[in-house]
Amino acid sequence: MPLDELLTLLEAQGPGEPRRRLRERLTVLSARAIPPAAWPLLERLWKEEVAQRPRVVARELPRLAASGWGARVSTWRGDITTLEIGAIVNAANSGLTGCYRPMHPCVDNAIHTAAGPWLRAECEDLMAMRGRPEPTSTATVTGGWFLPAKHVVHTVGPIVTHGLPTPHDEAALRRCYLECLLATAQLTPPGVAFCGISPGVFGY
C-alpha cells in the first residue's frame, strides 16, 4: 500500500467508507509493510475507537453453579473481542498471523481487527523466529494489544475434510483445549475465554 494512500485513509477517521477501506487494507497487509510514519496515526485511531467500544467484564458473568467447578465457569454468547479477561482463545490457522480475507466473519479476523496490526506484527516475529507453520493442537500466547483481554492464546484446530470427525480429530481438538488451559494457568490476571475451535471452514 502506498504511504500516501494509507495516510489518507487514516486521516479520514469517520465510521463510514474510509474506515472500512482501511480495515480491508490492513487485513491483507503484512505489518512489516506498514510505513513507520503510519504507526502513530494507527495508534491514535485505535485508542479513539477503544474508548467507544463496549466491554463485558468476564468475572461479572453468571456462573453455571453456586458451588463446585461450575462456580468458576460461565457460558456466554457474544463478541469475544469485548471481553475483559486474562486471555481469549483465537481459533487460528497455521500461519498464525491472522485471516487475510477482508471482512471475513471468522473469529481470527475479528480478533486481529480489534487488537490492531500490532498483534499481527508480534505473530509475524514469532513465526519468523520459528521458521515453520504452527502445528495443530499447540497454544501460543501473545499480547492482547488493544483488546480488553490482556492476552490472546492462538491454537490451530483439526481440519475435518470429509464427513464426521475421526477419533484422531477428536483427540486433536481435545489437546487444543488442554494446551490452552495449560498455557493460561499462570497468566495474570486469571481467566480464559474460549471461542469454538475448528467449526466453520475447518469443518468440525
mmCIF file of the C-alpha atoms, coordinates in Angstrom:
data_MODEL
# 
_entry.id   MODEL 
# 
loop_
_atom_site.group_PDB 
_atom_site.id 
_atom_site.type_symbol 
_atom_site.label_atom_id 
_atom_site.label_alt_id 
_atom_site.label_comp_id 
_atom_site.label_asym_id 
_atom_site.label_entity_id 
_atom_site.label_seq_id 
_atom_site.pdbx_PDB_ins_code 
_atom_site.Cartn_x 
_atom_site.Cartn_y 
_atom_site.Cartn_z 
_atom_site.occupancy 
_atom_site.B_iso_or_equiv 
_atom_site.pdbx_formal_charge 
_atom_site.auth_seq_id 
_atom_site.auth_comp_id 
_atom_site.auth_asym_id 
_atom_site.auth_atom_id 
_atom_site.pdbx_PDB_model_num 
ATOM 1   C CA . MET A 1 1   ? 0.000   0.000   0.000  1.00 0.00 ? 1   MET A CA 1 
ATOM 2   C CA . PRO A 1 2   ? 1.452   3.399   -0.918 1.00 0.00 ? 2   PRO A CA 1 
ATOM 3   C CA . LEU A 1 3   ? 2.178   5.599   2.077  1.00 0.00 ? 3   LEU A CA 1 
ATOM 4   C CA . ASP A 1 4   ? 0.031   8.457   0.788  1.00 0.00 ? 4   ASP A CA 1 
ATOM 5   C CA . GLU A 1 5   ? -2.991  6.167   0.383  1.00 0.00 ? 5   GLU A CA 1 
ATOM 6   C CA . LEU A 1 6   ? -2.623  4.743   3.888  1.00 0.00 ? 6   LEU A CA 1 
ATOM 7   C CA . LEU A 1 7   ? -2.202  8.191   5.394  1.00 0.00 ? 7   LEU A CA 1 
ATOM 8   C CA . THR A 1 8   ? -5.266  9.457   3.511  1.00 0.00 ? 8   THR A CA 1 
ATOM 9   C CA . LEU A 1 9   ? -7.356  6.614   4.919  1.00 0.00 ? 9   LEU A CA 1 
ATOM 10  C CA . LEU A 1 10  ? -6.016  7.264   8.396  1.00 0.00 ? 10  LEU A CA 1 
ATOM 11  C CA . GLU A 1 11  ? -6.821  10.951  8.256  1.00 0.00 ? 11  GLU A CA 1 
ATOM 12  C CA . ALA A 1 12  ? -10.423 10.181  7.219  1.00 0.00 ? 12  ALA A CA 1 
ATOM 13  C CA . GLN A 1 13  ? -11.369 8.764   10.615 1.00 0.00 ? 13  GLN A CA 1 
ATOM 14  C CA . GLY A 1 14  ? -15.114 8.734   10.200 1.00 0.00 ? 14  GLY A CA 1 
ATOM 15  C CA . PRO A 1 15  ? -17.047 5.488   10.772 1.00 0.00 ? 15  PRO A CA 1 
ATOM 16  C CA . GLY A 1 16  ? -18.068 5.118   7.126  1.00 0.00 ? 16  GLY A CA 1 
ATOM 17  C CA . GLU A 1 17  ? -16.385 4.024   3.923  1.00 0.00 ? 17  GLU A CA 1 
ATOM 18  C CA . PRO A 1 18  ? -12.814 5.285   4.603  1.00 0.00 ? 18  PRO A CA 1 
ATOM 19  C CA . ARG A 1 19  ? -12.666 3.251   7.835  1.00 0.00 ? 19  ARG A CA 1 
ATOM 20  C CA . ARG A 1 20  ? -13.935 0.165   6.051  1.00 0.00 ? 20  ARG A CA 1 
ATOM 21  C CA . ARG A 1 21  ? -11.353 0.575   3.315  1.00 0.00 ? 21  ARG A CA 1 
ATOM 22  C CA . LEU A 1 22  ? -8.616  0.959   5.918  1.00 0.00 ? 22  LEU A CA 1 
ATOM 23  C CA . ARG A 1 23  ? -9.757  -2.238  7.634  1.00 0.00 ? 23  ARG A CA 1 
ATOM 24  C CA . GLU A 1 24  ? -9.731  -4.084  4.316  1.00 0.00 ? 24  GLU A CA 1 
ATOM 25  C CA . ARG A 1 25  ? -6.240  -2.829  3.516  1.00 0.00 ? 25  ARG A CA 1 
ATOM 26  C CA . LEU A 1 26  ? -4.832  -3.780  6.913  1.00 0.00 ? 26  LEU A CA 1 
ATOM 27  C CA . THR A 1 27  ? -6.390  -7.253  6.664  1.00 0.00 ? 27  THR A CA 1 
ATOM 28  C CA . VAL A 1 28  ? -4.265  -8.118  3.631  1.00 0.00 ? 28  VAL A CA 1 
ATOM 29  C CA . LEU A 1 29  ? -1.143  -6.173  4.605  1.00 0.00 ? 29  LEU A CA 1 
ATOM 30  C CA . SER A 1 30  ? 1.881   -7.549  6.410  1.00 0.00 ? 30  SER A CA 1 
ATOM 31  C CA . ALA A 1 31  ? 2.707   -5.497  9.487  1.00 0.00 ? 31  ALA A CA 1 
ATOM 32  C CA . ARG A 1 32  ? 6.228   -5.148  8.098  1.00 0.00 ? 32  ARG A CA 1 
ATOM 33  C CA . ALA A 1 33  ? 4.807   -3.346  5.069  1.00 0.00 ? 33  ALA A CA 1 
ATOM 34  C CA . ILE A 1 34  ? 3.189   -0.602  7.172  1.00 0.00 ? 34  ILE A CA 1 
ATOM 35  C CA . PRO A 1 35  ? 5.329   2.538   6.879  1.00 0.00 ? 35  PRO A CA 1 
ATOM 36  C CA . PRO A 1 36  ? 6.857   3.827   10.134 1.00 0.00 ? 36  PRO A CA 1 
ATOM 37  C CA . ALA A 1 37  ? 5.075   7.173   9.699  1.00 0.00 ? 37  ALA A CA 1 
ATOM 38  C CA . ALA A 1 38  ? 1.702   5.396   9.812  1.00 0.00 ? 38  ALA A CA 1 
ATOM 39  C CA . TRP A 1 39  ? 2.092   3.700   13.212 1.00 0.00 ? 39  TRP A CA 1 
ATOM 40  C CA . PRO A 1 40  ? 1.474   6.790   15.385 1.00 0.00 ? 40  PRO A CA 1 
ATOM 41  C CA . LEU A 1 41  ? -1.677  7.552   13.387 1.00 0.00 ? 41  LEU A CA 1 
ATOM 42  C CA . LEU A 1 42  ? -2.843  3.959   13.732 1.00 0.00 ? 42  LEU A CA 1 
ATOM 43  C CA . GLU A 1 43  ? -2.275  4.094   17.475 1.00 0.00 ? 43  GLU A CA 1 
ATOM 44  C CA . ARG A 1 44  ? -4.293  7.300   17.763 1.00 0.00 ? 44  ARG A CA 1 
ATOM 45  C CA . LEU A 1 45  ? -7.155  5.777   15.779 1.00 0.00 ? 45  LEU A CA 1 
ATOM 46  C CA . TRP A 1 46  ? -7.223  2.560   17.824 1.00 0.00 ? 46  TRP A CA 1 
ATOM 47  C CA . LYS A 1 47  ? -7.177  4.481   21.098 1.00 0.00 ? 47  LYS A CA 1 
ATOM 48  C CA . GLU A 1 48  ? -10.137 6.574   19.975 1.00 0.00 ? 48  GLU A CA 1 
ATOM 49  C CA . GLU A 1 49  ? -12.105 3.503   18.892 1.00 0.00 ? 49  GLU A CA 1 
ATOM 50  C CA . VAL A 1 50  ? -11.299 1.510   22.026 1.00 0.00 ? 50  VAL A CA 1 
ATOM 51  C CA . ALA A 1 51  ? -12.705 4.324   24.157 1.00 0.00 ? 51  ALA A CA 1 
ATOM 52  C CA . GLN A 1 52  ? -16.034 3.947   22.349 1.00 0.00 ? 52  GLN A CA 1 
ATOM 53  C CA . ARG A 1 53  ? -16.262 0.146   22.268 1.00 0.00 ? 53  ARG A CA 1 
ATOM 54  C CA . PRO A 1 54  ? -18.384 -1.776  24.792 1.00 0.00 ? 54  PRO A CA 1 
ATOM 55  C CA . ARG A 1 55  ? -16.742 -4.054  27.333 1.00 0.00 ? 55  ARG A CA 1 
ATOM 56  C CA . VAL A 1 56  ? -18.054 -7.114  29.109 1.00 0.00 ? 56  VAL A CA 1 
ATOM 57  C CA . VAL A 1 57  ? -16.366 -7.920  32.428 1.00 0.00 ? 57  VAL A CA 1 
ATOM 58  C CA . ALA A 1 58  ? -15.992 -11.695 32.481 1.00 0.00 ? 58  ALA A CA 1 
ATOM 59  C CA . ARG A 1 59  ? -15.860 -12.028 36.264 1.00 0.00 ? 59  ARG A CA 1 
ATOM 60  C CA . GLU A 1 60  ? -19.336 -10.460 36.470 1.00 0.00 ? 60  GLU A CA 1 
ATOM 61  C CA . LEU A 1 61  ? -20.985 -13.029 34.181 1.00 0.00 ? 61  LEU A CA 1 
ATOM 62  C CA . PRO A 1 62  ? -23.410 -15.534 35.770 1.00 0.00 ? 62  PRO A CA 1 
ATOM 63  C CA . ARG A 1 63  ? -21.815 -18.847 36.731 1.00 0.00 ? 63  ARG A CA 1 
ATOM 64  C CA . LEU A 1 64  ? -23.081 -22.311 35.899 1.00 0.00 ? 64  LEU A CA 1 
ATOM 65  C CA . ALA A 1 65  ? -23.481 -23.181 39.580 1.00 0.00 ? 65  ALA A CA 1 
ATOM 66  C CA . ALA A 1 66  ? -23.236 -21.642 43.027 1.00 0.00 ? 66  ALA A CA 1 
ATOM 67  C CA . SER A 1 67  ? -20.518 -24.054 44.167 1.00 0.00 ? 67  SER A CA 1 
ATOM 68  C CA . GLY A 1 68  ? -18.056 -26.629 42.842 1.00 0.00 ? 68  GLY A CA 1 
ATOM 69  C CA . TRP A 1 69  ? -16.352 -26.368 39.477 1.00 0.00 ? 69  TRP A CA 1 
ATOM 70  C CA . GLY A 1 70  ? -19.446 -24.746 37.976 1.00 0.00 ? 70  GLY A CA 1 
ATOM 71  C CA . ALA A 1 71  ? -18.890 -21.712 40.187 1.00 0.00 ? 71  ALA A CA 1 
ATOM 72  C CA . ARG A 1 72  ? -15.782 -20.949 38.110 1.00 0.00 ? 72  ARG A CA 1 
ATOM 73  C CA . VAL A 1 73  ? -17.376 -21.374 34.662 1.00 0.00 ? 73  VAL A CA 1 
ATOM 74  C CA . SER A 1 74  ? -19.693 -19.176 32.588 1.00 0.00 ? 74  SER A CA 1 
ATOM 75  C CA . THR A 1 75  ? -21.270 -19.730 29.217 1.00 0.00 ? 75  THR A CA 1 
ATOM 76  C CA . TRP A 1 76  ? -21.835 -16.578 27.201 1.00 0.00 ? 76  TRP A CA 1 
ATOM 77  C CA . ARG A 1 77  ? -22.887 -15.719 23.684 1.00 0.00 ? 77  ARG A CA 1 
ATOM 78  C CA . GLY A 1 78  ? -21.410 -12.510 22.336 1.00 0.00 ? 78  GLY A CA 1 
ATOM 79  C CA . ASP A 1 79  ? -18.402 -10.791 20.809 1.00 0.00 ? 79  ASP A CA 1 
ATOM 80  C CA . ILE A 1 80  ? -15.268 -12.318 22.328 1.00 0.00 ? 80  ILE A CA 1 
ATOM 81  C CA . THR A 1 81  ? -13.282 -9.192  21.439 1.00 0.00 ? 81  THR A CA 1 
ATOM 82  C CA . THR A 1 82  ? -15.288 -7.219  24.028 1.00 0.00 ? 82  THR A CA 1 
ATOM 83  C CA . LEU A 1 83  ? -14.428 -9.496  26.981 1.00 0.00 ? 83  LEU A CA 1 
ATOM 84  C CA . GLU A 1 84  ? -12.319 -8.045  29.780 1.00 0.00 ? 84  GLU A CA 1 
ATOM 85  C CA . ILE A 1 85  ? -10.478 -11.137 30.972 1.00 0.00 ? 85  ILE A CA 1 
ATOM 86  C CA . GLY A 1 86  ? -6.988  -12.537 31.349 1.00 0.00 ? 86  GLY A CA 1 
ATOM 87  C CA . ALA A 1 87  ? -6.945  -14.219 27.934 1.00 0.00 ? 87  ALA A CA 1 
ATOM 88  C CA . ILE A 1 88  ? -9.140  -15.068 24.986 1.00 0.00 ? 88  ILE A CA 1 
ATOM 89  C CA . VAL A 1 89  ? -8.546  -18.004 22.672 1.00 0.00 ? 89  VAL A CA 1 
ATOM 90  C CA . ASN A 1 90  ? -8.147  -17.434 18.958 1.00 0.00 ? 90  ASN A CA 1 
ATOM 91  C CA . ALA A 1 91  ? -9.004  -20.243 16.548 1.00 0.00 ? 91  ALA A CA 1 
ATOM 92  C CA . ALA A 1 92  ? -6.022  -19.556 14.297 1.00 0.00 ? 92  ALA A CA 1 
ATOM 93  C CA . ASN A 1 93  ? -4.708  -21.011 11.062 1.00 0.00 ? 93  ASN A CA 1 
ATOM 94  C CA . SER A 1 94  ? -1.230  -22.496 10.724 1.00 0.00 ? 94  SER A CA 1 
ATOM 95  C CA . GLY A 1 95  ? 0.177   -19.152 9.552  1.00 0.00 ? 95  GLY A CA 1 
ATOM 96  C CA . LEU A 1 96  ? -0.760  -17.671 12.960 1.00 0.00 ? 96  LEU A CA 1 
ATOM 97  C CA . THR A 1 97  ? -0.719  -14.115 11.594 1.00 0.00 ? 97  THR A CA 1 
ATOM 98  C CA . GLY A 1 98  ? -4.441  -13.690 11.056 1.00 0.00 ? 98  GLY A CA 1 
ATOM 99  C CA . CYS A 1 99  ? -7.019  -14.060 8.322  1.00 0.00 ? 99  CYS A CA 1 
ATOM 100 C CA . TYR A 1 100 ? -6.112  -12.293 5.092  1.00 0.00 ? 100 TYR A CA 1 
ATOM 101 C CA . ARG A 1 101 ? -9.653  -12.201 3.704  1.00 0.00 ? 101 ARG A CA 1 
ATOM 102 C CA . PRO A 1 102 ? -11.165 -8.716  4.074  1.00 0.00 ? 102 PRO A CA 1 
ATOM 103 C CA . MET A 1 103 ? -14.360 -8.643  6.153  1.00 0.00 ? 103 MET A CA 1 
ATOM 104 C CA . HIS A 1 104 ? -14.329 -12.444 6.538  1.00 0.00 ? 104 HIS A CA 1 
ATOM 105 C CA . PRO A 1 105 ? -16.606 -13.321 9.501  1.00 0.00 ? 105 PRO A CA 1 
ATOM 106 C CA . CYS A 1 106 ? -14.163 -15.629 11.296 1.00 0.00 ? 106 CYS A CA 1 
ATOM 107 C CA . VAL A 1 107 ? -13.011 -15.163 14.886 1.00 0.00 ? 107 VAL A CA 1 
ATOM 108 C CA . ASP A 1 108 ? -9.382  -14.920 13.748 1.00 0.00 ? 108 ASP A CA 1 
ATOM 109 C CA . ASN A 1 109 ? -10.226 -11.881 11.614 1.00 0.00 ? 109 ASN A CA 1 
ATOM 110 C CA . ALA A 1 110 ? -12.339 -10.326 14.381 1.00 0.00 ? 110 ALA A CA 1 
ATOM 111 C CA . ILE A 1 111 ? -9.589  -10.665 16.984 1.00 0.00 ? 111 ILE A CA 1 
ATOM 112 C CA . HIS A 1 112 ? -6.812  -9.294  14.775 1.00 0.00 ? 112 HIS A CA 1 
ATOM 113 C CA . THR A 1 113 ? -9.044  -6.429  13.655 1.00 0.00 ? 113 THR A CA 1 
ATOM 114 C CA . ALA A 1 114 ? -9.922  -5.413  17.210 1.00 0.00 ? 114 ALA A CA 1 
ATOM 115 C CA . ALA A 1 115 ? -6.386  -5.874  18.564 1.00 0.00 ? 115 ALA A CA 1 
ATOM 116 C CA . GLY A 1 116 ? -4.880  -3.884  15.708 1.00 0.00 ? 116 GLY A CA 1 
ATOM 117 C CA . PRO A 1 117 ? -1.877  -4.565  13.435 1.00 0.00 ? 117 PRO A CA 1 
ATOM 118 C CA . TRP A 1 118 ? 0.410   -4.767  16.493 1.00 0.00 ? 118 TRP A CA 1 
ATOM 119 C CA . LEU A 1 119 ? -0.917  -8.287  17.062 1.00 0.00 ? 119 LEU A CA 1 
ATOM 120 C CA . ARG A 1 120 ? -0.014  -9.315  13.522 1.00 0.00 ? 120 ARG A CA 1 
ATOM 121 C CA . ALA A 1 121 ? 3.428   -7.774  13.978 1.00 0.00 ? 121 ALA A CA 1 
ATOM 122 C CA . GLU A 1 122 ? 4.017   -9.845  17.138 1.00 0.00 ? 122 GLU A CA 1 
ATOM 123 C CA . CYS A 1 123 ? 2.789   -13.010 15.411 1.00 0.00 ? 123 CYS A CA 1 
ATOM 124 C CA . GLU A 1 124 ? 4.955   -12.334 12.356 1.00 0.00 ? 124 GLU A CA 1 
ATOM 125 C CA . ASP A 1 125 ? 8.016   -12.021 14.579 1.00 0.00 ? 125 ASP A CA 1 
ATOM 126 C CA . LEU A 1 126 ? 7.178   -15.304 16.320 1.00 0.00 ? 126 LEU A CA 1 
ATOM 127 C CA . MET A 1 127 ? 6.661   -17.158 13.054 1.00 0.00 ? 127 MET A CA 1 
ATOM 128 C CA . ALA A 1 128 ? 9.854   -15.751 11.538 1.00 0.00 ? 128 ALA A CA 1 
ATOM 129 C CA . MET A 1 129 ? 11.776  -16.946 14.596 1.00 0.00 ? 129 MET A CA 1 
ATOM 130 C CA . ARG A 1 130 ? 10.211  -20.424 14.442 1.00 0.00 ? 130 ARG A CA 1 
ATOM 131 C CA . GLY A 1 131 ? 10.543  -20.808 10.681 1.00 0.00 ? 131 GLY A CA 1 
ATOM 132 C CA . ARG A 1 132 ? 7.669   -23.287 10.347 1.00 0.00 ? 132 ARG A CA 1 
ATOM 133 C CA . PRO A 1 133 ? 3.867   -23.392 10.255 1.00 0.00 ? 133 PRO A CA 1 
ATOM 134 C CA . GLU A 1 134 ? 2.129   -23.605 13.614 1.00 0.00 ? 134 GLU A CA 1 
ATOM 135 C CA . PRO A 1 135 ? 1.293   -27.248 14.387 1.00 0.00 ? 135 PRO A CA 1 
ATOM 136 C CA . THR A 1 136 ? -2.207  -28.394 15.262 1.00 0.00 ? 136 THR A CA 1 
ATOM 137 C CA . SER A 1 137 ? -3.056  -28.675 18.965 1.00 0.00 ? 137 SER A CA 1 
ATOM 138 C CA . THR A 1 138 ? -0.484  -26.236 20.311 1.00 0.00 ? 138 THR A CA 1 
ATOM 139 C CA . ALA A 1 139 ? -1.015  -22.954 22.164 1.00 0.00 ? 139 ALA A CA 1 
ATOM 140 C CA . THR A 1 140 ? 0.925   -19.727 21.594 1.00 0.00 ? 140 THR A CA 1 
ATOM 141 C CA . VAL A 1 141 ? 0.390   -16.765 23.919 1.00 0.00 ? 141 VAL A CA 1 
ATOM 142 C CA . THR A 1 142 ? 0.727   -13.185 22.691 1.00 0.00 ? 142 THR A CA 1 
ATOM 143 C CA . GLY A 1 143 ? -0.263  -9.795  23.999 1.00 0.00 ? 143 GLY A CA 1 
ATOM 144 C CA . GLY A 1 144 ? -3.819  -8.579  23.636 1.00 0.00 ? 144 GLY A CA 1 
ATOM 145 C CA . TRP A 1 145 ? -2.775  -5.125  22.456 1.00 0.00 ? 145 TRP A CA 1 
ATOM 146 C CA . PHE A 1 146 ? -5.949  -3.035  22.047 1.00 0.00 ? 146 PHE A CA 1 
ATOM 147 C CA . LEU A 1 147 ? -8.290  -5.803  23.190 1.00 0.00 ? 147 LEU A CA 1 
ATOM 148 C CA . PRO A 1 148 ? -9.821  -5.692  26.682 1.00 0.00 ? 148 PRO A CA 1 
ATOM 149 C CA . ALA A 1 149 ? -8.216  -9.110  27.192 1.00 0.00 ? 149 ALA A CA 1 
ATOM 150 C CA . LYS A 1 150 ? -4.627  -8.998  28.425 1.00 0.00 ? 150 LYS A CA 1 
ATOM 151 C CA . HIS A 1 151 ? -3.517  -11.926 26.269 1.00 0.00 ? 151 HIS A CA 1 
ATOM 152 C CA . VAL A 1 152 ? -4.513  -13.897 23.189 1.00 0.00 ? 152 VAL A CA 1 
ATOM 153 C CA . VAL A 1 153 ? -3.912  -17.646 23.038 1.00 0.00 ? 153 VAL A CA 1 
ATOM 154 C CA . HIS A 1 154 ? -3.647  -18.861 19.456 1.00 0.00 ? 154 HIS A CA 1 
ATOM 155 C CA . THR A 1 155 ? -4.416  -22.507 18.715 1.00 0.00 ? 155 THR A CA 1 
ATOM 156 C CA . VAL A 1 156 ? -4.791  -24.367 15.428 1.00 0.00 ? 156 VAL A CA 1 
ATOM 157 C CA . GLY A 1 157 ? -7.589  -26.899 15.493 1.00 0.00 ? 157 GLY A CA 1 
ATOM 158 C CA . PRO A 1 158 ? -8.018  -30.008 13.360 1.00 0.00 ? 158 PRO A CA 1 
ATOM 159 C CA . ILE A 1 159 ? -9.457  -29.671 9.869  1.00 0.00 ? 159 ILE A CA 1 
ATOM 160 C CA . VAL A 1 160 ? -12.284 -32.101 9.121  1.00 0.00 ? 160 VAL A CA 1 
ATOM 161 C CA . THR A 1 161 ? -12.386 -32.660 5.379  1.00 0.00 ? 161 THR A CA 1 
ATOM 162 C CA . HIS A 1 162 ? -14.894 -35.480 4.917  1.00 0.00 ? 162 HIS A CA 1 
ATOM 163 C CA . GLY A 1 163 ? -17.990 -36.159 6.976  1.00 0.00 ? 163 GLY A CA 1 
ATOM 164 C CA . LEU A 1 164 ? -17.828 -36.616 10.721 1.00 0.00 ? 164 LEU A CA 1 
ATOM 165 C CA . PRO A 1 165 ? -14.715 -36.005 12.841 1.00 0.00 ? 165 PRO A CA 1 
ATOM 166 C CA . THR A 1 166 ? -12.490 -39.042 13.260 1.00 0.00 ? 166 THR A CA 1 
ATOM 167 C CA . PRO A 1 167 ? -11.112 -40.231 16.613 1.00 0.00 ? 167 PRO A CA 1 
ATOM 168 C CA . HIS A 1 168 ? -7.857  -38.543 15.578 1.00 0.00 ? 168 HIS A CA 1 
ATOM 169 C CA . ASP A 1 169 ? -9.733  -35.246 15.059 1.00 0.00 ? 169 ASP A CA 1 
ATOM 170 C CA . GLU A 1 170 ? -11.424 -35.615 18.436 1.00 0.00 ? 170 GLU A CA 1 
ATOM 171 C CA . ALA A 1 171 ? -8.103  -36.192 20.183 1.00 0.00 ? 171 ALA A CA 1 
ATOM 172 C CA . ALA A 1 172 ? -6.529  -33.223 18.393 1.00 0.00 ? 172 ALA A CA 1 
ATOM 173 C CA . LEU A 1 173 ? -9.387  -30.913 19.400 1.00 0.00 ? 173 LEU A CA 1 
ATOM 174 C CA . ARG A 1 174 ? -9.188  -32.109 22.999 1.00 0.00 ? 174 ARG A CA 1 
ATOM 175 C CA . ARG A 1 175 ? -5.451  -31.279 23.009 1.00 0.00 ? 175 ARG A CA 1 
ATOM 176 C CA . CYS A 1 176 ? -6.218  -27.755 21.744 1.00 0.00 ? 176 CYS A CA 1 
ATOM 177 C CA . TYR A 1 177 ? -8.383  -27.040 24.776 1.00 0.00 ? 177 TYR A CA 1 
ATOM 178 C CA . LEU A 1 178 ? -5.955  -28.669 27.200 1.00 0.00 ? 178 LEU A CA 1 
ATOM 179 C CA . GLU A 1 179 ? -2.931  -26.827 25.791 1.00 0.00 ? 179 GLU A CA 1 
ATOM 180 C CA . CYS A 1 180 ? -4.776  -23.520 26.027 1.00 0.00 ? 180 CYS A CA 1 
ATOM 181 C CA . LEU A 1 181 ? -5.664  -24.212 29.660 1.00 0.00 ? 181 LEU A CA 1 
ATOM 182 C CA . LEU A 1 182 ? -2.060  -25.119 30.447 1.00 0.00 ? 182 LEU A CA 1 
ATOM 183 C CA . ALA A 1 183 ? -0.749  -22.026 28.665 1.00 0.00 ? 183 ALA A CA 1 
ATOM 184 C CA . THR A 1 184 ? -3.025  -19.725 30.647 1.00 0.00 ? 184 THR A CA 1 
ATOM 185 C CA . ALA A 1 185 ? -2.751  -21.404 34.054 1.00 0.00 ? 185 ALA A CA 1 
ATOM 186 C CA . GLN A 1 186 ? -0.089  -18.985 35.334 1.00 0.00 ? 186 GLN A CA 1 
ATOM 187 C CA . LEU A 1 187 ? -1.128  -15.821 33.487 1.00 0.00 ? 187 LEU A CA 1 
ATOM 188 C CA . THR A 1 188 ? -2.311  -12.735 35.319 1.00 0.00 ? 188 THR A CA 1 
ATOM 189 C CA . PRO A 1 189 ? -4.983  -11.612 35.521 1.00 0.00 ? 189 PRO A CA 1 
ATOM 190 C CA . PRO A 1 190 ? -6.540  -15.102 35.621 1.00 0.00 ? 190 PRO A CA 1 
ATOM 191 C CA . GLY A 1 191 ? -9.315  -16.377 33.403 1.00 0.00 ? 191 GLY A CA 1 
ATOM 192 C CA . VAL A 1 192 ? -9.602  -17.589 29.832 1.00 0.00 ? 192 VAL A CA 1 
ATOM 193 C CA . ALA A 1 193 ? -12.466 -17.342 27.342 1.00 0.00 ? 193 ALA A CA 1 
ATOM 194 C CA . PHE A 1 194 ? -12.808 -19.981 24.645 1.00 0.00 ? 194 PHE A CA 1 
ATOM 195 C CA . CYS A 1 195 ? -14.389 -19.499 21.268 1.00 0.00 ? 195 CYS A CA 1 
ATOM 196 C CA . GLY A 1 196 ? -15.418 -22.513 19.228 1.00 0.00 ? 196 GLY A CA 1 
ATOM 197 C CA . ILE A 1 197 ? -12.282 -24.177 17.842 1.00 0.00 ? 197 ILE A CA 1 
ATOM 198 C CA . SER A 1 198 ? -12.435 -25.762 14.355 1.00 0.00 ? 198 SER A CA 1 
ATOM 199 C CA . PRO A 1 199 ? -16.051 -25.059 13.350 1.00 0.00 ? 199 PRO A CA 1 
ATOM 200 C CA . GLY A 1 200 ? -16.858 -23.129 10.190 1.00 0.00 ? 200 GLY A CA 1 
ATOM 201 C CA . VAL A 1 201 ? -14.313 -23.516 7.391  1.00 0.00 ? 201 VAL A CA 1 
ATOM 202 C CA . PHE A 1 202 ? -12.357 -26.057 9.471  1.00 0.00 ? 202 PHE A CA 1 
ATOM 203 C CA . GLY A 1 203 ? -15.357 -28.360 9.176  1.00 0.00 ? 203 GLY A CA 1 
ATOM 204 C CA . TYR A 1 204 ? -15.661 -29.698 12.728 1.00 0.00 ? 204 TYR A CA 1 
# 
